[in-house]
Amino acid sequence: MPKSSRHWSTREEISVTDRAEAELDVQAVLKEYLRLEREITDKAKDLLQKRNLPYEQFGKVKRSLASEKSFRPRVTRGWSG
């Protein structure tokens, strides 16, 4: 099992009284995650350009920016993030 998915392997049930509200909550969390990831990706690209760094440094720069925000980005390939 990949390291990043270990903490999701517990089998605890979540009780939901209002399914529609729960779905909206999950959507909001996922949208914020994607917004923050996009922001970090864009900042990493900007830093590479401003500092004239090679693309090989993209992952390192992105991880550094993410750690400043206590954010764990998904593994990506390419600029789109």
Disulfide bonds with the S-S distance in Angstrom:
none
